[in-house]
Amino acid sequence: MHASFSKHPHSLMTTTKYEESIKELSSLDQSKRLQALRFIKNVVIGNKNKKDLYIKLGVVEKLIDYLYLTEEEGYPLRIQAATILGSIAYGKDENAIAIVQLGALRPLLHALRLPCSVIDAVYQRRKLLEAVTRAIKAIFSSSKVSKEEFYTEDHVETVVQLLELTSAVLMDNVESSTRTDQLSLTMIAEFAAAIVARCCDTQDQQMRLAAAGVISPLVKLLYSECTKVQEAALDALTTLCRENAELGRLILQGKPNEEHLISQPRMNTTSAIMLEFVKGKSPTMRLIASTCLTNMYRTGAFSVSSHPIVLTVLPTLVRLLTEPSGDVQERAPLVLADLIKDSEDMQKAAFDADAIPRLVELLSNLPKASFCTKSTTTMIPKRKEKIRENALIAIAAATLTKEECRTQAIEAKVLSHVVSALQSDQTHVRLAACQCAKSLSRSVSNIRTSLVDAGIAGPLIKLLQDDSVTVQAAACGVVCNLCLDFSPMRKSVIEAGGIERFVEFSRCSDAKLQLNGIWALNSLLYKSDLPAKKAVMKVLTYNALIDLLHQPIPAIQEQALEIVRNLVCGNQEAIEDVIEGIGKDDLLDVIESRLQTTCAMEVDDEARVSVAATLEPALYTVVNMSSSGEEPKVALMGRPNIVNSVIRHLVRRVDD
């Protein structure tokens, strides 16, 4: 025992030193307390192990007590306490959560209150405000920390007041930024804006902040001469207008004061100064400004064409893909994906800007995707895997609709990266690879040639057994495209047990997985021969198909009707199998109900789309049943409602 004890004398001594500093926090001598705080601050900064140690020693509770000291009694102690709390919270979710659970947020937010709404009050308390705003920013930097406390009492208004006071001074650039008090003002403004950005997760929170008047001071901070403040203000405005058209328009309407309108007429609107930032030297600034303009573009906030977005923002995002900064490389592909998704014009602009080759080049410069086998595990830094994921998402967005974009991706040799990513041990990378594969597989020519040659089928089929239901659904969505009759991969999908797996999915409680499973069965049946139809229905069963036809979800009904349509496409025997399996009257009832519903219902636009989705397969089912043999025709003619509905649709305008 003695020998064992003697091996660790230093460890015992240092632990005692840290415990001693905790004891000193309870000293009646203020100088000793201050000395202990400074010691703890110096120990924990940048040292994760010491942060954990001090949390276990109960330092957070004592620091919270210090925050409640009166202004006269404990001003320097409160500054040190806030600084330590911010340091402990920074960079680790568990620490931030522990600090919040122990009750630190309330006294920190209270410490931001000013005795009066004048800038002198900020100057007088600048060191405390700087430490407290930094600490709150660090705490809210954790996505796992609830933001509810921020929206209680008058905390939002307090932060907005700080922004109003500091922005008024910084926009006018009254003092040199080298002065201590001016530096404190810039940091207070930067951290306050960062708090807004991190407490803006929902539309309710966005509107609450806007109602408190946060937009005006944030816009003013864009005209300060401090880059860090401008970046923080831009970031806050970016989160405020995310998927919020109303706030996007309000931000665009924001203007500086009259003096700035006169001195800088070229930048007299918010969009103008943001476009200047997009053209600037700082990669981080260019990225944040591009993100903000993209968010506003996505909400339709621009009343004119997207001309400056195409000419300025899109090429900037493409250039940012080659920046050496890992943070910029990680975020730029996602912003690019947001900008171009759902827009053929934007995807064409991305094609012209060579965005896809640059994204593939970004993938080529990364280590090979991390993967696990029974004998080895390769480990890739987390950021590299995030860059891979985001680049694949951007390629998926860029190749979604236009054939020339898909061709460009294939020629840039993207497929080897997609196949590799499908086998990654990172769930989100596999999911992004599925999204990319689905966009590429929308092209008939690519399915027949390049995808086959790249060996994409095997990894995709394996993902149908993935641990993640989301990945299963995404992989199934790709396989839907690969199972069509013209695809040489159809046989390998069936041989790998695809029918049984898709039937399992069709009975799944996850709506997305269920829909994709039915869709995949539908793809297997498209233009299939009678043995293939029998093979599918032997596993699915007609009873299960009848249940799907009566599901309340329109998308499920549509795909179930598509299955019926494909089953009755062919010879007399195929139709007779369906009539026998479902039952003649039940089958005709389903067809009749869908045709009559679409004829008779007065519905809104959204419901009209759902109704129309089931109309087409119902009509095609009638067509297919009428194309072979007399008996199905007689059965259809024996239902006047079906005949009359078909006639009504013949004379109905397409836009109805």
Backbone hydrogen bonds, N-H to C=O, Kabsch-Sander energy under -0.5 kcal/mol:
donor,donor_aa,acceptor,acceptor_aa,energy
5,F,1,M,-2.4
6,S,2,H,-2.0
7,K,3,A,-0.7
7,K,4,S,-0.8
8,H,5,F,-1.4
12,L,8,H,-1.7
13,M,9,P,-2.2
14,T,10,H,-2.6
15,T,11,S,-2.0
16,T,12,L,-1.7
17,K,13,M,-1.8
18,Y,14,T,-2.0
19,E,15,T,-2.3
20,E,16,T,-2.4
21,S,17,K,-1.7
22,I,18,Y,-1.4
23,K,19,E,-2.0
24,E,20,E,-2.2
25,L,21,S,-0.8
25,L,22,I,-0.8
26,S,23,K,-1.7
27,S,24,E,-1.7
30,Q,28,L,-0.7
33,R,29,D,-1.9
34,L,30,Q,-2.6
35,Q,31,S,-2.2
36,A,32,K,-2.5
37,L,33,R,-2.4
38,R,34,L,-2.2
39,F,35,Q,-2.1
40,I,36,A,-2.6
41,K,37,L,-2.7
42,N,38,R,-2.3
43,V,39,F,-1.9
44,V,40,I,-2.5
45,I,41,K,-1.6
47,N,44,V,-2.2
48,K,46,G,-0.5
51,K,47,N,-1.8
52,D,48,K,-2.2
53,L,49,N,-2.2
54,Y,50,K,-2.5
55,I,51,K,-2.0
56,K,52,D,-2.0
57,L,53,L,-1.8
58,G,55,I,-1.2
59,V,54,Y,-2.5
62,K,58,G,-1.2
63,L,59,V,-2.5
64,I,60,V,-2.4
65,D,61,E,-1.7
66,Y,62,K,-1.6
67,L,63,L,-1.5
68,Y,64,I,-0.8
68,Y,65,D,-0.9
69,L,66,Y,-1.8
74,G,70,T,-2.6
75,Y,71,E,-0.9
78,R,74,G,-2.8
79,I,75,Y,-1.7
80,Q,76,P,-1.9
81,A,77,L,-2.5
82,A,78,R,-2.5
83,T,79,I,-2.1
84,I,80,Q,-2.3
85,L,81,A,-2.3
86,G,82,A,-2.3
87,S,83,T,-2.0
88,I,84,I,-2.7
89,A,85,L,-2.2
90,Y,86,G,-1.5
92,K,89,A,-1.2
96,A,92,K,-2.0
97,I,93,D,-2.8
98,A,94,E,-2.3
99,I,95,N,-2.3
100,V,96,A,-2.1
101,Q,97,I,-2.8
102,L,98,A,-1.6
103,G,100,V,-1.7
104,A,99,I,-1.9
108,L,104,A,-1.8
109,L,105,L,-3.0
110,H,106,R,-2.4
111,A,107,P,-1.6
112,L,109,L,-1.3
113,R,110,H,-1.6
118,V,116,C,-1.6
121,A,118,V,-1.0
122,V,118,V,-0.8
122,V,119,I,-0.6
123,Y,119,I,-2.3
124,Q,120,D,-2.6
125,R,121,A,-1.1
126,R,123,Y,-1.1
129,L,125,R,-2.8
130,E,126,R,-2.5
131,A,127,K,-2.1
132,V,128,L,-2.8
133,T,129,L,-2.6
134,R,130,E,-1.8
135,A,131,A,-2.0
136,I,132,V,-2.7
137,K,133,T,-2.3
138,A,134,R,-2.1
139,I,135,A,-2.3
140,F,136,I,-2.7
141,S,137,K,-0.9
142,S,139,I,-1.3
143,S,141,S,-0.5
145,V,142,S,-1.4
150,F,147,K,-0.9
151,Y,147,K,-0.7
151,Y,148,E,-1.3
152,T,149,E,-1.6
155,H,152,T,-1.7
158,T,154,D,-2.0
159,V,155,H,-2.1
160,V,156,V,-2.4
161,Q,157,E,-2.4
162,L,158,T,-1.9
163,L,159,V,-2.1
164,E,160,V,-2.6
165,L,161,Q,-2.4
166,T,162,L,-2.5
167,S,163,L,-2.5
168,A,164,E,-1.6
169,V,165,L,-1.1
170,L,166,T,-2.8
171,M,167,S,-2.5
172,D,168,A,-0.7
173,N,169,V,-1.0
174,V,169,V,-1.0
179,R,176,S,-1.5
183,L,179,R,-2.5
184,S,180,T,-2.1
185,L,181,D,-2.0
186,T,182,Q,-2.3
187,M,183,L,-2.1
188,I,184,S,-2.7
189,A,185,L,-2.6
190,E,186,T,-2.5
191,F,187,M,-2.9
192,A,188,I,-2.5
193,A,189,A,-2.3
194,A,190,E,-2.0
195,I,191,F,-2.1
196,V,192,A,-1.8
197,A,193,A,-2.2
198,R,194,A,-1.8
199,C,195,I,-0.8
199,C,196,V,-0.9
200,C,197,A,-0.6
206,Q,202,T,-2.1
207,M,203,Q,-2.6
208,R,204,D,-2.1
209,L,205,Q,-2.2
210,A,206,Q,-2.3
211,A,207,M,-2.6
212,A,208,R,-1.2
213,G,210,A,-1.7
214,V,209,L,-1.7
218,L,214,V,-1.5
219,V,215,I,-2.5
220,K,216,S,-2.2
221,L,217,P,-2.0
222,L,218,L,-0.7
222,L,219,V,-1.0
223,Y,220,K,-1.8
224,S,221,L,-1.4
227,T,225,E,-0.6
230,Q,226,C,-2.5
231,E,227,T,-2.8
232,A,228,K,-2.2
233,A,229,V,-2.6
234,L,230,Q,-2.6
235,D,231,E,-2.5
236,A,232,A,-2.1
237,L,233,A,-2.5
238,T,234,L,-2.4
239,T,235,D,-1.8
240,L,236,A,-1.9
241,C,237,L,-1.8
242,R,239,T,-0.6
244,N,241,C,-1.6
248,G,244,N,-2.0
249,R,245,A,-2.3
250,L,246,E,-1.9
251,I,247,L,-2.6
252,L,248,G,-1.9
253,Q,249,R,-1.6
254,G,250,L,-0.7
254,G,251,I,-1.0
261,L,257,N,-1.7
262,I,258,E,-1.8
263,S,259,E,-2.5
264,Q,260,H,-2.6
267,M,264,Q,-1.8
268,N,265,P,-1.1
270,T,252,L,-0.7
270,T,254,G,-0.7
273,I,269,T,-2.0
274,M,270,T,-2.1
275,L,271,S,-2.3
276,E,272,A,-1.6
277,F,273,I,-2.0
278,V,274,M,-2.1
279,K,275,L,-1.1
280,G,277,F,-1.4
286,R,282,S,-2.5
287,L,283,P,-2.3
288,I,284,T,-2.6
289,A,285,M,-2.6
290,S,286,R,-2.1
291,T,287,L,-2.3
292,C,288,I,-2.4
293,L,289,A,-2.4
294,T,290,S,-2.1
295,N,291,T,-2.6
296,M,292,C,-2.1
297,Y,293,L,-2.4
298,R,294,T,-2.7
299,T,295,N,-1.3
300,G,297,Y,-1.3
301,A,296,M,-2.3
309,I,306,S,-0.6
310,V,306,S,-2.2
311,L,307,H,-2.4
312,T,308,P,-2.2
313,V,308,P,-1.0
314,L,309,I,-2.5
316,T,312,T,-1.5
317,L,313,V,-2.5
318,V,314,L,-2.0
319,R,315,P,-2.2
320,L,316,T,-2.2
321,L,317,L,-0.7
321,L,318,V,-0.8
322,T,319,R,-1.6
323,E,320,L,-1.5
329,Q,325,S,-2.5
330,E,326,G,-1.9
331,R,327,D,-1.9
332,A,328,V,-2.7
335,V,331,R,-1.8
336,L,332,A,-2.5
337,A,333,P,-2.4
338,D,334,L,-2.3
339,L,335,V,-2.2
340,I,336,L,-1.9
341,K,337,A,-1.9
343,S,340,I,-1.4
347,Q,343,S,-2.0
348,K,344,E,-2.3
349,A,345,D,-2.1
350,A,346,M,-2.4
351,F,347,Q,-2.0
352,D,348,K,-2.4
353,A,349,A,-1.7
354,D,351,F,-1.5
355,A,350,A,-2.6
358,R,354,D,-1.6
359,L,355,A,-2.1
360,V,356,I,-2.5
361,E,357,P,-2.3
362,L,358,R,-2.0
363,L,359,L,-2.0
364,S,360,V,-2.3
365,N,361,E,-1.5
366,L,363,L,-1.3
373,T,376,T,-2.8
378,T,371,F,-2.0
380,I,378,T,-0.5
385,E,381,P,-1.7
386,K,382,K,-1.9
387,I,383,R,-2.5
388,R,384,K,-2.2
389,E,385,E,-2.5
390,N,386,K,-2.6
391,A,387,I,-2.5
392,L,388,R,-2.1
393,I,389,E,-2.0
394,A,390,N,-2.2
395,I,391,A,-2.2
396,A,392,L,-2.4
397,A,393,I,-2.0
398,A,394,A,-2.4
399,T,395,I,-1.7
400,L,397,A,-0.9
406,R,402,K,-1.6
407,T,403,E,-2.5
408,Q,404,E,-2.0
409,A,405,C,-2.0
410,I,406,R,-2.4
411,E,407,T,-2.7
412,A,408,Q,-1.5
413,K,410,I,-1.7
414,V,409,A,-1.6
417,H,414,V,-0.8
418,V,414,V,-1.8
419,V,415,L,-2.8
420,S,416,S,-1.9
421,A,417,H,-2.4
422,L,418,V,-2.0
423,Q,419,V,-0.6
423,Q,420,S,-1.2
424,S,421,A,-1.7
425,D,370,S,-2.2
427,T,425,D,-0.6
430,R,426,Q,-2.2
431,L,427,T,-2.3
432,A,428,H,-2.3
433,A,429,V,-2.4
434,C,430,R,-2.0
435,Q,431,L,-2.0
436,C,432,A,-2.2
437,A,433,A,-2.7
438,K,434,C,-2.4
439,S,435,Q,-1.9
440,L,436,C,-2.3
441,S,437,A,-2.3
442,R,439,S,-1.0
443,S,440,L,-1.4
444,V,442,R,-0.5
447,I,443,S,-1.9
448,R,444,V,-2.0
449,T,445,S,-1.5
451,L,446,N,-2.5
453,D,449,T,-2.5
454,A,450,S,-2.0
455,G,451,L,-0.5
455,G,452,V,-1.3
456,I,451,L,-1.7
460,L,456,I,-1.6
461,I,457,A,-2.7
462,K,458,G,-2.0
463,L,459,P,-1.4
464,L,460,L,-0.6
464,L,461,I,-1.2
465,Q,462,K,-1.9
466,D,463,L,-1.7
469,V,467,D,-0.5
472,Q,468,S,-2.2
473,A,469,V,-2.5
474,A,470,T,-2.2
475,A,471,V,-3.0
476,C,472,Q,-2.6
477,G,473,A,-1.9
478,V,474,A,-1.5
479,V,475,A,-2.5
480,C,476,C,-1.8
481,N,477,G,-0.7
481,N,478,V,-1.1
482,L,478,V,-1.2
483,C,479,V,-1.2
484,L,481,N,-0.6
487,S,484,L,-2.2
490,R,487,S,-1.3
493,V,489,M,-2.0
494,I,490,R,-2.1
495,E,491,K,-2.7
496,A,492,S,-1.3
497,G,494,I,-1.7
498,G,493,V,-1.8
501,R,497,G,-2.0
502,F,498,G,-2.8
503,V,499,I,-2.2
504,E,500,E,-1.9
505,F,501,R,-2.2
506,S,502,F,-2.1
507,R,503,V,-0.7
507,R,504,E,-1.2
508,C,505,F,-2.1
511,A,509,S,-0.6
514,Q,510,D,-2.7
515,L,511,A,-2.5
516,N,512,K,-2.3
517,G,513,L,-2.2
518,I,514,Q,-2.2
519,W,515,L,-2.5
520,A,516,N,-2.4
521,L,517,G,-1.9
522,N,518,I,-2.3
523,S,519,W,-2.1
524,L,520,A,-2.1
525,L,521,L,-1.7
526,Y,522,N,-1.0
528,S,525,L,-2.0
533,K,529,D,-2.0
534,K,530,L,-2.6
535,A,531,P,-2.2
536,V,532,A,-2.1
537,M,533,K,-2.5
538,K,534,K,-1.9
539,V,535,A,-0.9
539,V,536,V,-0.6
540,L,536,V,-2.8
541,T,537,M,-1.9
545,L,541,T,-1.6
546,I,542,Y,-2.6
547,D,543,N,-1.8
548,L,544,A,-2.1
549,L,545,L,-2.1
550,H,546,I,-0.9
550,H,547,D,-0.6
551,Q,548,L,-1.4
556,I,553,I,-0.5
557,Q,553,I,-2.2
558,E,554,P,-2.7
559,Q,555,A,-2.0
560,A,556,I,-2.4
561,L,557,Q,-2.6
562,E,558,E,-2.1
563,I,559,Q,-1.8
564,V,560,A,-1.9
565,R,561,L,-2.9
566,N,562,E,-2.4
567,L,563,I,-2.4
568,V,564,V,-2.2
569,C,566,N,-0.7
570,G,568,V,-0.9
575,I,571,N,-1.6
576,E,572,Q,-2.6
577,D,573,E,-2.1
578,V,574,A,-1.5
579,I,575,I,-2.6
580,E,576,E,-2.5
581,G,577,D,-2.5
582,I,578,V,-3.1
583,G,578,V,-0.6
583,G,579,I,-1.8
587,L,583,G,-2.7
588,L,584,K,-2.5
589,D,585,D,-2.4
590,V,586,D,-2.0
591,I,587,L,-2.2
592,E,588,L,-2.8
593,S,589,D,-2.6
594,R,590,V,-2.1
595,L,591,I,-2.3
596,Q,592,E,-2.7
597,T,593,S,-2.2
598,T,594,R,-1.8
599,C,595,L,-1.1
600,A,596,Q,-2.7
601,M,597,T,-2.4
603,V,601,M,-0.7
608,R,604,D,-2.6
609,V,605,D,-1.8
610,S,606,E,-1.6
611,V,607,A,-2.7
612,A,608,R,-2.6
613,A,609,V,-1.6
614,T,610,S,-0.9
614,T,611,V,-0.7
615,L,611,V,-1.1
616,E,612,A,-1.5
618,A,614,T,-1.3
619,L,615,L,-2.6
620,Y,616,E,-2.5
621,T,617,P,-1.9
622,V,618,A,-1.6
623,V,619,L,-2.3
624,N,620,Y,-2.9
625,M,621,T,-2.4
626,S,622,V,-1.6
627,S,623,V,-0.5
627,S,624,N,-0.9
628,S,625,M,-0.6
633,K,629,G,-0.6
634,V,630,E,-2.7
635,A,631,E,-2.2
636,L,632,P,-2.2
637,M,633,K,-2.9
638,G,634,V,-1.5
639,R,636,L,-1.8
642,I,639,R,-0.8
643,V,639,R,-1.8
644,N,640,P,-3.1
645,S,641,N,-2.0
646,V,642,I,-2.3
647,I,643,V,-2.1
648,R,644,N,-2.5
649,H,645,S,-2.1
650,L,646,V,-1.5
651,V,647,I,-1.3
652,R,648,R,-0.6
656,D,653,R,-1.3
